[in-house]
């Protein structure tokens, strides 16, 4: 009788354990799947691009070109040129224009192709200047603005001694 009771207790324990595993397995499987799709440093970003292909540019006032900014915040001294074999996809554009004589007027800024006779990339951003003649603007391009190989960018306001800008994007190989 004692053996039967031990056997039934063992089988009951195994049954309870099996029910717990069956109940928890879907959650564990979902947890493993979620862990597999998370971003791992050094691989890809939230937009699916390799971290090493991300590009940050700073277009300083009085500069006739934009400079790259590394991940530590250091600004390169040379003009940034889109590398051969790649297209730069610009996703974000921030700028400041400071033109005291334009207080209360509508001001625009844009980034340009400094390496061409037809420099406009036709991406203006405009806003109403505050009482001090300052305009701050931000643009987010959901699908991105394509900039081809060997292009050097300049911000209109920065090149005109009236402001500065920051551009963010990523590089994709040319087809």
C-alpha angles and dihedrals in degrees: 000000000000091000092051091051091050091047093050091047091051092047090047090051091050091048092051090047091049091050091050092050091048091050095047099039096081090052092047091048090051090048092052091048091050091050091052093056097046119110114265114204112253095028121067136342130229088275092054096253126130110258091232091060096057113113128202119185131189119199106198125203111269092019119124089206143030123255128215120247119210126218091267091056096254114148117220117233096219126073115268113243122187104251119251112264094028139089119213114225108203112208103168136033126184125177146168124207120192114192111149093192090059099062109152093008129117110259130188135197132187140172120245142201102250091187098066143068088230098048105170118108088188096234105127123168120197138190141163113270117238122236089278093054095253127138126189118191139178129189129185115196107203095198094028136236114267118228115184133228119292094016118141113206129216130181113233096223092045092049090047092053091246106104150330139252145201124215128192129192147116140254124246125186115256115252 
